[in-house]
Structure formats: structure tokens, C-alpha cells
């Protein structure tokens, strides 16, 4: 029997949470380092899977199938392809960095914090490897409560409001998804995601297919989030602790987009194509998310809230790319339409990874300056470039990656999305490109100029921060950012390191 590597990646954090549970709460360093060191195991295993899956990324590999609830036809079913492998690496990497960063920044209720964070990692990893609808739903829900508590206990002054809003929005989507899962099972007779996709539920009844499609779509769109389901996100990000914002932007938002690609696209290609091309509701929502999110960033003076709204904009590229891929694969436009569809889906999938490392890095950087200044208002800064040159350099690289500068990771995902979308939905591509211009504006004007450029005003700094000591990045902060910056440059210079896996998945999904 082969070693169950996917189960190990998923449940080793659960083992870690149990160990933390039984450690004395006054042994804070034991708890911190045990969690951090143990998280290296899923990270190492996910990198191993990445290396193996590269050989045939379009095939579902490392499958584990066990009967779980035979009377209900529910199986413990796991598997991984190129997309899942990339998302496992992202989840494990950001989780490890959050555990490490928290060693030096979390003092309040350390035991409970690490216990909840480890449970959250179980839920996130489980979603990316689940091949059974009920299994998928269980892991989807597992992450809800830990994130609610991380915001509600370790968040800012409006944390209770933000955490309840996050919980209610996500739970509403979960209810819609559960109803759709039951409908698919009653039609296909299976909870197996791959078998259900092959059976094409409601293929002869467009009205029923459309109803199930929208139930799934809304559940995942809330998580992405797609306009107008986005209003929970800025509050959750603003009030969450630094690591909560990192994992929320870096991984949790990706669960919704992953659901669109893994479940909605293969199960409901006709309704998806209809509402992407014939009645283009989905690309309309996508370009609104892109442009509206970027415009709201221009109006923000709270740095963390600005980065939060940037996620609404950047995740709009994902939705646009997926809708263009579905529309292109459904058109009888020959090889050009198929090629454009695959490129668009490659870009959307790549954006999941690049947005995770870039925006995760931005939230780390926001937390670092806030720990010093105790203010996030951009008008309180100015002229910090000479005072904190290392921090300035890291922020420049991360900010330029976010605005899509060629040579950095953010460029390729946006390029593939728009190159593919122009071949299928050219009007929406032209509207969406406007978001890139606004992104460059708020990164350069709001962040780079207001924080780092100009003369440093000591009196203004003292008044705004109550004489806070301004120091450059500490060693632990540099170590936290190094892996993310290296990936931004590596993927920017050689995107095939990720796209090589994603292209195989896109080709398989759009050829079925």
C-alpha cells in the first residue's frame, strides 16, 4: 500500500492542533515552535507532490479512496492534479510563514491561536484534495469557525462586527452549495465529483441546470469575492490580525475560485457558457469587480483597507479569465477560440498563485509598519524611504509585482487572462484593462509616494504615532518575506515553473 501522502498533508496540522491542545498554555515557545516546525512536513510533502505531478499534470494522481459512510454512498476520496498541487504548495508555504511570523508577534492567548490556525490549515488543504462532494463540503466548513474566531479574538476594535459579517456571508453561500450538492446527487446518483462531471447533471433540463449552477456560483462568488458579494471582505481584512489577513487573501479567497474551476466549470458547462457569452452576466460582474475595486483603492487612506479592496480587483481577473475560458470552449471558433480559452484559464489559475504570494506579502508588510507606527493612515507617513531602506526595497518589489510589472509574477497572470479574453470577449477585456491603469496609480501614488517619498517630518511622525520608534525590518521579518519575494521574481522570469502544471489541467478541463 502506498503512503497516503495527501492524507498526511491534510491531517498533520490536525495532529499539531492536538499536540498544542495538550501542551501547557504557559509554555508559549513550545507551542510556537512545535506548530512551526510541524508545518514544515506538509510543506515538504506538497513540494514532493509538485515535483511528481509535473510529469502528467492533467491527470488526477495520488488518489486515496476509502468507504466512509457506505449507506449514504459517501467516500473518503482524495486526489491531486497540477492545479491542486500548486494550491497545496501555496497553502503550506503561507501557513508556515504565518506560524513563524506569529512567534514574534502574537502574545495574547498563544495556545488558542495556534490551535485554531492549525485547524484552519486542515480545512484549506482538504478542499484542494477532495474528490467527493460531501468530503469537499466538510473541509469547506471546517475553515469557517477558526477564521471567525481568529478575527473575533485577535482582530481590531471592530472585530466582532467583521467576524459575524464574514461568518454570515460564508454560511449563506454554504447553504446554497449544500442544496446544489443534494440536487446533483439525486440526478447522478454519486457524490464523486469526477463522475458527476462526466454524467453532466441536468443536461436535458436547462432550467434545473441553471438553478444548480447559480447555487454553486453564488456560494463560490461570495468567497472569491465577486461584486456585489464582496462587502464582507474589507471589514474582515481590516479587523483581522496580520496573519489572518495574509491567509484570508492568500488562500481562503482562492477556495471560491478553485470551486469555480474544479466543480462549476466541468459540471455545468452549458449554463456557465450561456451566462458568460449569450447573457454575459458573469464577465460583467468580473469587470465591475476589477474596475470598481481599483477605483475604491484610489479613495482609501487606510493602508490595510486599500490592500483589501485590491483583492476585489485582482480576483476579478480570475473570474474574467474563467468566464472567457468557458465561453471560448463553447464557441465553434476553431483552434483560435480553444487556444484563447486555454490561455484565459491558465491566467486565471496562475492568478490564484501569484495573488496569494503578492497580496500575502503586502499584508505582512502592512502589519510590519503598523507594529511600529500603530497607525495605518497613509497621510501619517511620508519620507520613510531613507529611514527604512530595506523595508522600502521589499515594498517596492511587492508593489510592482502587484501592479503587473514585467519580470515579476503579477505580470504573467494578467497577461494570460487578457490575451485569452481578447480572443473571446474582447469588449470585456478592453474594459478590464482599465483596472491595470488604476492599479498602477494607487500603488505608485497612494503607497510608494505617500509612505516613502518626500521629506521625513519628525514632528508629524511623533504626533501621529505618539513618538513611536522607527526601525527597519527585523531579521524575522526579512526571513518571512524572502520566500515570497524569491517566488515573485522566479515566476516573473520563468512562469513555466507554475504554468507547466496549470496548462495540462486547463487542456483537460476544456476538452471534456
C-alpha positions as CSV (number, residue, x, y, z in Angstrom):
1,X,0.0,0.0,0.0
2,X,1.4,3.4,-1.0
3,X,1.9,6.0,1.6
4,X,-1.2,8.3,1.9
5,X,0.7,11.5,1.2
6,X,-2.5,13.6,0.7
7,X,-3.9,12.5,4.0
8,X,-0.6,13.3,5.6
9,X,-0.6,16.8,4.2
10,X,-4.2,17.4,5.2
11,X,-4.2,15.9,8.7
12,X,-0.6,16.5,10.1
13,X,-1.9,20.0,11.0
14,X,-4.7,18.3,12.9
15,X,-2.1,16.3,14.8
16,X,-0.3,19.5,15.5
17,X,-3.5,21.1,16.9
18,X,-4.0,18.1,19.2
19,X,-0.4,18.4,20.4
20,X,-0.9,22.1,21.0
21,X,-4.1,21.3,22.9
22,X,-2.3,19.2,25.4
23,X,0.7,21.5,25.9
24,X,0.6,23.7,28.9
25,X,-0.6,27.2,27.9
26,X,2.3,28.9,29.8
27,X,4.8,27.1,27.5
28,X,4.3,29.6,24.8
29,X,7.6,29.0,23.0
30,X,6.9,25.2,22.9
31,X,3.6,25.9,21.3
32,X,5.0,28.3,18.8
33,X,8.0,26.3,17.7
34,X,6.1,22.9,17.7
35,X,3.5,24.3,15.4
36,X,6.0,26.0,13.1
37,X,8.4,23.0,12.8
38,X,5.5,20.6,12.3
39,X,4.2,22.7,9.5
40,X,7.4,22.1,7.5
41,X,6.2,18.5,7.0
42,X,3.1,19.4,4.8
43,X,5.3,22.0,3.1
44,X,7.9,19.4,2.2
45,X,5.3,16.8,1.1
46,X,3.5,19.4,-1.1
47,X,6.8,20.2,-2.8
48,X,7.3,16.5,-3.4
49,X,3.8,16.2,-4.9
50,X,4.6,19.3,-7.1
51,X,7.7,17.5,-8.4
52,X,5.9,14.3,-9.2
53,X,2.7,15.8,-10.7
54,X,4.8,17.8,-13.2
55,X,5.2,14.7,-15.3
56,X,1.5,14.5,-16.1
57,X,-0.3,17.5,-14.6
58,X,-3.7,16.9,-16.3
59,X,-4.2,13.5,-14.6
60,X,-5.6,13.1,-11.1
61,X,-2.8,11.4,-9.1
62,X,-2.1,10.1,-5.6
63,X,-5.7,9.1,-5.3
64,X,-7.0,7.7,-2.0
65,X,-10.4,6.1,-1.9
66,X,-12.0,4.5,1.2
67,X,-15.6,3.8,2.0
68,X,-16.6,6.4,4.6
69,X,-20.4,6.1,5.0
70,X,-21.5,3.2,2.8
71,X,-25.2,3.6,3.5
72,X,-25.1,7.1,2.1
73,X,-22.6,6.4,-0.8
74,X,-20.1,8.8,0.7
75,X,-16.4,8.1,0.2
76,X,-13.2,9.4,1.7
77,X,-11.8,10.3,-1.7
78,X,-8.7,12.4,-2.4
79,X,-6.7,13.2,-5.5
80,X,-4.4,15.9,-6.9
81,X,-3.6,17.3,-10.4
82,X,-1.5,20.3,-11.4
83,X,-3.9,22.9,-10.1
84,X,-4.4,21.1,-6.7
85,X,-0.6,20.7,-6.4
86,X,0.1,24.4,-6.9
87,X,-2.6,25.3,-4.3
88,X,-1.2,22.8,-1.8
89,X,2.2,24.4,-2.1
90,X,0.7,27.9,-1.7
91,X,-1.3,26.8,1.4
92,X,1.5,25.1,3.1
93,X,4.0,27.9,2.4
94,X,1.8,30.7,3.6
95,X,0.7,28.7,6.7
96,X,4.4,28.1,7.7
97,X,5.3,31.7,7.2
98,X,2.3,32.8,9.3
99,X,3.3,30.4,12.1
100,X,6.9,31.7,12.0
101,X,5.8,35.4,11.9
102,X,3.4,34.8,14.8
103,X,6.3,33.6,17.0
104,X,7.4,37.2,17.4
105,X,4.1,39.0,17.1
106,X,1.3,37.0,19.0
107,X,1.4,37.3,22.8
108,X,-2.3,37.0,23.5
109,X,-3.8,33.5,24.1
110,X,-1.0,31.8,22.1
111,X,-2.3,28.3,22.7
112,X,-5.7,29.0,21.3
113,X,-4.3,31.0,18.4
114,X,-2.1,28.2,17.1
115,X,-4.7,25.5,17.8
116,X,-7.2,27.4,15.6
117,X,-4.7,28.2,12.9
118,X,-3.7,24.6,12.6
119,X,-7.4,23.6,12.2
120,X,-7.8,26.3,9.6
121,X,-4.9,24.7,7.6
122,X,-6.7,21.3,7.8
123,X,-9.8,22.8,6.2
124,X,-7.9,24.7,3.5
125,X,-5.7,21.7,2.4
126,X,-8.7,19.4,2.5
127,X,-10.7,21.5,0.0
128,X,-7.9,21.3,-2.6
129,X,-7.6,17.5,-2.5
130,X,-11.3,16.4,-2.0
131,X,-12.9,14.5,-4.9
132,X,-16.2,13.7,-3.0
133,X,-18.8,16.5,-2.7
134,X,-19.6,15.7,1.0
135,X,-15.9,15.5,1.8
136,X,-15.3,18.8,0.0
137,X,-18.2,20.4,1.9
138,X,-16.9,19.2,5.3
139,X,-13.5,20.7,4.7
140,X,-15.1,23.9,3.3
141,X,-17.0,24.3,6.6
142,X,-14.0,23.3,8.8
143,X,-12.2,26.6,8.0
144,X,-15.2,28.8,8.8
145,X,-15.1,28.7,12.6
146,X,-11.3,29.1,13.1
147,X,-11.3,32.2,10.8
148,X,-14.3,33.6,12.6
149,X,-12.5,33.2,15.9
150,X,-9.2,34.5,14.7
151,X,-10.8,37.7,13.6
152,X,-13.1,37.9,16.6
153,X,-10.5,37.3,19.3
154,X,-7.2,38.7,17.8
155,X,-8.7,41.4,15.5
156,X,-9.1,45.1,15.8
157,X,-11.6,47.3,17.6
158,X,-14.5,46.4,15.2
159,X,-13.5,42.7,15.2
160,X,-16.9,41.4,16.4
161,X,-18.9,43.1,13.6
162,X,-16.3,42.0,11.0
163,X,-16.2,38.4,12.2
164,X,-20.0,38.0,12.3
165,X,-20.3,39.5,8.9
166,X,-17.7,37.1,7.5
167,X,-19.5,34.1,9.1
168,X,-22.9,35.0,7.9
169,X,-21.9,35.7,4.3
170,X,-19.9,32.5,4.0
171,X,-22.6,30.4,5.8
172,X,-25.2,31.7,3.3
173,X,-23.1,30.5,0.4
174,X,-22.5,27.2,2.1
175,X,-26.3,26.6,2.5
176,X,-26.8,27.3,-1.3
177,X,-23.9,24.9,-2.1
178,X,-25.3,22.1,0.0
179,X,-28.7,22.3,-1.7
180,X,-26.9,22.1,-5.1
181,X,-24.9,19.1,-4.0
182,X,-28.0,17.3,-3.0
183,X,-29.6,18.1,-6.3
184,X,-26.6,16.8,-8.2
185,X,-26.6,13.6,-6.2
186,X,-30.3,13.0,-6.8
187,X,-29.6,13.4,-10.5
188,X,-26.4,11.5,-10.9
189,X,-26.5,9.1,-8.0
190,X,-23.0,9.9,-6.9
191,X,-21.1,12.3,-4.7
192,X,-17.9,11.6,-6.8
193,X,-17.0,15.0,-8.3
194,X,-15.3,13.5,-11.3
195,X,-18.1,11.0,-12.0
196,X,-20.8,13.7,-11.5
197,X,-19.0,15.9,-14.1
198,X,-18.9,13.1,-16.6
199,X,-22.6,12.5,-16.1
200,X,-23.4,16.1,-16.8
201,X,-26.4,16.7,-14.4
202,X,-29.5,18.3,-15.8
203,X,-28.0,18.2,-19.3
204,X,-31.6,17.9,-20.8
205,X,-33.1,20.4,-18.4
206,X,-31.5,23.9,-18.8
207,X,-33.7,25.5,-16.2
208,X,-32.7,23.0,-13.5
209,X,-29.1,23.1,-14.6
210,X,-29.1,26.9,-14.4
211,X,-30.6,26.8,-10.9
212,X,-27.9,24.4,-9.6
213,X,-25.3,26.4,-11.5
214,X,-26.3,29.7,-9.7
215,X,-26.4,28.0,-6.3
216,X,-22.8,26.8,-6.7
217,X,-21.7,30.0,-8.4
218,X,-23.1,32.3,-5.6
219,X,-21.5,30.1,-2.9
220,X,-18.1,30.4,-4.6
221,X,-18.6,34.0,-5.7
222,X,-19.1,35.1,-2.1
223,X,-15.7,33.5,-1.2
224,X,-13.8,35.0,-4.2
225,X,-15.4,37.6,-3.7
226,X,-17.2,38.8,-6.8
227,X,-19.1,42.1,-6.9
228,X,-21.7,42.5,-5.3
229,X,-20.9,39.8,-2.8
230,X,-17.7,41.5,-1.7
231,X,-18.8,43.7,1.1
232,X,-17.7,41.3,3.9
233,X,-14.0,41.4,2.7
234,X,-12.8,44.9,3.5
235,X,-14.2,44.7,7.1
236,X,-12.7,41.2,7.6
237,X,-9.3,42.2,6.3
238,X,-9.2,45.5,8.2
239,X,-10.0,43.9,11.5
240,X,-8.1,40.6,11.2
241,X,-4.7,40.2,12.7
242,X,-1.8,40.4,10.2
243,X,-1.5,36.6,9.7
244,X,-5.3,36.4,9.5
245,X,-5.3,38.9,6.6
246,X,-2.4,37.0,4.9
247,X,-4.2,33.6,5.0
248,X,-7.5,35.2,4.1
249,X,-6.2,36.9,1.0
250,X,-3.6,34.3,0.2
251,X,-5.6,31.1,0.5
252,X,-9.3,31.5,1.6
253,X,-10.3,33.7,-1.3
254,X,-8.8,31.0,-3.6
255,X,-11.2,28.4,-2.3
256,X,-14.0,30.1,-4.1
257,X,-12.2,30.4,-7.4
258,X,-10.9,26.8,-7.1
259,X,-14.5,25.7,-6.7
260,X,-15.5,27.5,-9.9
261,X,-12.7,25.7,-11.8
262,X,-13.0,22.3,-10.2
263,X,-16.8,22.0,-9.8
264,X,-18.8,24.6,-11.7
265,X,-16.9,24.6,-14.9
266,X,-16.9,20.8,-15.6
267,X,-20.4,20.1,-14.1
268,X,-22.3,23.0,-15.8
269,X,-20.5,24.0,-19.0
270,X,-23.7,25.0,-20.9
271,X,-25.2,27.3,-18.2
272,X,-21.7,28.7,-17.5
273,X,-21.1,29.4,-21.2
274,X,-24.6,30.9,-21.6
275,X,-24.1,33.3,-18.7
276,X,-20.6,34.1,-19.9
277,X,-21.4,34.7,-23.6
278,X,-25.0,34.8,-24.6
279,X,-26.2,36.7,-21.5
280,X,-22.8,37.8,-20.1
281,X,-23.7,38.3,-16.5
282,X,-20.5,36.8,-15.2
283,X,-18.0,38.8,-17.2
284,X,-20.0,41.9,-16.4
285,X,-19.6,41.2,-12.7
286,X,-15.9,40.4,-13.3
287,X,-15.1,43.7,-14.9
288,X,-17.1,45.6,-12.3
289,X,-15.0,43.9,-9.6
290,X,-11.8,44.8,-11.5
291,X,-12.6,48.5,-12.1
292,X,-14.7,49.2,-9.0
293,X,-12.2,47.6,-6.7
294,X,-9.3,49.6,-8.2
295,X,-11.3,52.8,-8.0
296,X,-12.2,52.3,-4.4
297,X,-8.5,51.7,-3.7
298,X,-7.8,55.2,-5.1
299,X,-10.2,56.6,-2.5
300,X,-8.7,54.7,0.5
301,X,-6.4,56.3,3.1
302,X,-6.3,53.2,5.4
303,X,-3.4,51.2,4.0
304,X,-4.9,47.8,5.1
305,X,-8.3,48.6,3.7
306,X,-6.6,49.7,0.4
307,X,-4.9,46.3,0.1
308,X,-8.2,44.6,0.9
309,X,-10.0,46.3,-1.9
310,X,-7.1,45.5,-4.2
311,X,-8.0,41.8,-3.7
312,X,-11.6,42.5,-5.0
313,X,-10.0,44.0,-8.1
314,X,-7.3,41.3,-8.7
315,X,-9.7,38.4,-8.0
316,X,-11.9,39.9,-10.7
317,X,-9.2,38.9,-13.2
318,X,-9.7,35.3,-12.1
319,X,-13.5,35.4,-12.7
320,X,-13.0,37.1,-16.0
321,X,-10.5,34.5,-17.1
322,X,-12.7,31.6,-16.1
323,X,-15.7,33.0,-17.9
324,X,-13.7,33.7,-21.0
325,X,-12.3,30.2,-20.9
326,X,-15.8,28.7,-20.6
327,X,-17.2,30.9,-23.4
328,X,-14.3,30.2,-25.7
329,X,-14.5,26.4,-25.3
330,X,-18.2,26.5,-26.1
331,X,-17.8,28.5,-29.3
332,X,-17.3,26.9,-32.7
333,X,-14.4,29.2,-33.4
334,X,-11.9,26.6,-34.2
335,X,-8.4,26.4,-32.8
336,X,-8.1,30.1,-32.1
337,X,-11.1,30.0,-29.7
338,X,-9.8,26.9,-28.0
339,X,-6.3,28.4,-27.7
340,X,-7.7,31.6,-26.2
341,X,-9.8,29.7,-23.8
342,X,-6.9,27.7,-22.5
343,X,-4.7,30.8,-22.2
344,X,-7.5,32.6,-20.2
345,X,-7.9,29.6,-17.8
346,X,-4.1,29.4,-17.4
347,X,-4.1,33.1,-16.5
348,X,-7.0,32.7,-14.0
349,X,-5.3,29.7,-12.4
350,X,-1.9,31.4,-12.3
351,X,-3.5,34.5,-10.7
352,X,-4.6,32.3,-7.8
353,X,-1.0,31.6,-7.0
354,X,0.6,34.9,-7.8
355,X,-2.1,36.9,-6.0
356,X,-1.6,34.6,-3.0
357,X,2.2,35.3,-2.7
358,X,1.9,39.0,-3.7
359,X,-1.0,40.1,-1.6
360,X,0.0,37.8,1.3
361,X,3.3,39.7,1.2
362,X,1.6,43.1,1.1
363,X,-0.4,42.2,4.2
364,X,2.8,41.1,6.0
365,X,4.3,44.4,5.1
366,X,1.3,46.4,6.3
367,X,1.5,44.5,9.7
368,X,5.2,45.3,10.0
369,X,4.8,49.1,9.6
370,X,1.7,49.1,11.8
371,X,3.6,47.3,14.6
372,X,5.9,50.3,14.6
373,X,3.6,53.2,13.9
374,X,0.3,51.9,15.3
375,X,-1.4,53.8,12.5
376,X,-2.4,52.6,9.0
377,X,-3.4,56.1,7.7
378,X,-1.3,57.0,4.7
379,X,-1.4,60.7,5.5
380,X,0.5,60.0,8.7
381,X,3.5,58.7,6.8
382,X,5.9,60.3,4.3
383,X,9.6,60.3,3.6
384,X,10.2,56.8,5.2
385,X,12.4,55.7,2.3
386,X,15.6,57.0,3.9
387,X,14.6,55.8,7.3
388,X,13.7,52.2,6.5
389,X,15.5,51.4,3.2
390,X,15.3,47.6,3.4
391,X,11.5,47.8,4.0
392,X,11.2,50.3,1.2
393,X,13.0,47.9,-1.2
394,X,10.8,44.9,-0.3
395,X,7.7,47.0,-0.6
396,X,8.8,48.3,-4.0
397,X,9.3,44.7,-5.3
398,X,6.0,43.5,-3.9
399,X,4.1,46.6,-5.0
400,X,5.5,46.4,-8.6
401,X,4.6,42.7,-8.7
402,X,1.0,43.7,-7.7
403,X,0.7,46.3,-10.5
404,X,1.9,43.7,-13.0
405,X,5.4,45.0,-13.8
406,X,7.1,42.7,-16.5
407,X,9.7,40.5,-14.9
408,X,7.6,39.9,-11.7
409,X,4.9,37.3,-11.0
410,X,1.9,39.5,-11.3
411,X,2.5,40.3,-15.0
412,X,2.1,36.9,-16.5
413,X,-1.2,36.0,-14.8
414,X,-2.8,39.3,-16.0
415,X,-1.2,38.9,-19.5
416,X,-2.6,35.4,-20.0
417,X,-6.1,36.4,-18.7
418,X,-6.3,39.4,-21.1
419,X,-4.6,37.6,-24.1
420,X,-7.2,34.8,-23.7
421,X,-10.1,37.1,-23.1
422,X,-9.4,39.3,-26.1
423,X,-9.9,36.3,-28.3
424,X,-13.3,35.5,-26.9
425,X,-14.8,38.5,-25.1
426,X,-12.9,41.5,-26.5
427,X,-15.2,44.2,-25.1
428,X,-14.8,42.9,-21.5
429,X,-11.1,42.6,-22.0
430,X,-10.8,46.2,-23.0
431,X,-12.9,47.4,-20.0
432,X,-10.9,45.1,-17.7
433,X,-7.5,46.6,-18.8
434,X,-8.6,49.9,-17.3
435,X,-8.1,48.2,-13.9
436,X,-4.4,47.8,-14.6
437,X,-4.1,51.6,-15.1
438,X,-5.8,52.3,-11.8
439,X,-3.8,49.6,-10.0
440,X,-0.6,51.3,-11.1
441,X,-2.0,54.6,-9.9
442,X,-2.8,53.5,-6.4
443,X,0.4,51.5,-5.9
444,X,2.6,54.4,-7.1
445,X,0.6,57.3,-5.7
446,X,-1.0,56.0,-2.6
447,X,1.6,53.5,-1.3
448,X,5.0,54.4,-2.7
449,X,4.6,58.2,-2.7
450,X,2.7,58.7,0.5
451,X,4.8,56.3,2.6
452,X,8.3,56.6,1.3
453,X,8.9,59.7,-0.9
454,X,9.4,63.3,0.2
455,X,11.0,64.7,3.3
456,X,10.5,62.9,6.6
457,X,8.6,65.2,9.1
458,X,9.7,64.1,12.6
459,X,7.0,66.3,14.2
460,X,4.2,64.8,12.1
461,X,5.5,61.3,12.8
462,X,5.7,61.9,16.6
463,X,2.2,63.4,16.6
464,X,0.6,60.6,14.6
465,X,2.4,57.7,16.3
466,X,2.9,59.1,19.8
467,X,6.7,59.1,19.4
468,X,7.0,55.5,18.1
469,X,10.5,54.3,17.4
470,X,11.0,53.9,13.6
471,X,13.3,50.9,12.8
472,X,14.0,49.0,9.7
473,X,12.9,45.3,9.2
474,X,14.0,42.9,11.9
475,X,15.6,39.6,10.9
476,X,12.4,37.6,11.4
477,X,10.5,40.0,9.2
478,X,13.1,39.6,6.4
479,X,13.0,35.8,6.7
480,X,9.2,35.9,6.4
481,X,9.4,38.0,3.2
482,X,12.3,36.3,1.5
483,X,10.5,33.2,0.2
484,X,7.7,35.4,-1.2
485,X,10.0,37.8,-2.9
486,X,12.0,35.0,-4.4
487,X,8.9,33.4,-5.8
488,X,7.7,36.8,-7.2
489,X,11.0,37.1,-9.2
490,X,11.2,33.4,-10.1
491,X,7.7,33.2,-11.5
492,X,8.2,36.5,-13.2
493,X,11.3,35.4,-15.0
494,X,10.2,31.8,-15.6
495,X,6.4,31.4,-15.3
496,X,6.6,27.8,-16.7
497,X,7.6,26.7,-13.3
498,X,3.9,27.1,-12.4
499,X,2.2,27.3,-15.8
500,X,3.6,24.0,-16.9
501,X,1.3,22.3,-14.4
502,X,-1.7,24.5,-15.0
503,X,-1.7,24.2,-18.8
504,X,-2.2,20.4,-18.5
505,X,-5.2,20.9,-16.2
506,X,-6.7,23.6,-18.4
507,X,-6.4,21.5,-21.5
508,X,-8.2,18.5,-19.9
509,X,-11.0,20.6,-18.4
510,X,-11.8,22.5,-21.6
511,X,-11.5,19.4,-23.9
512,X,-14.2,17.5,-22.0
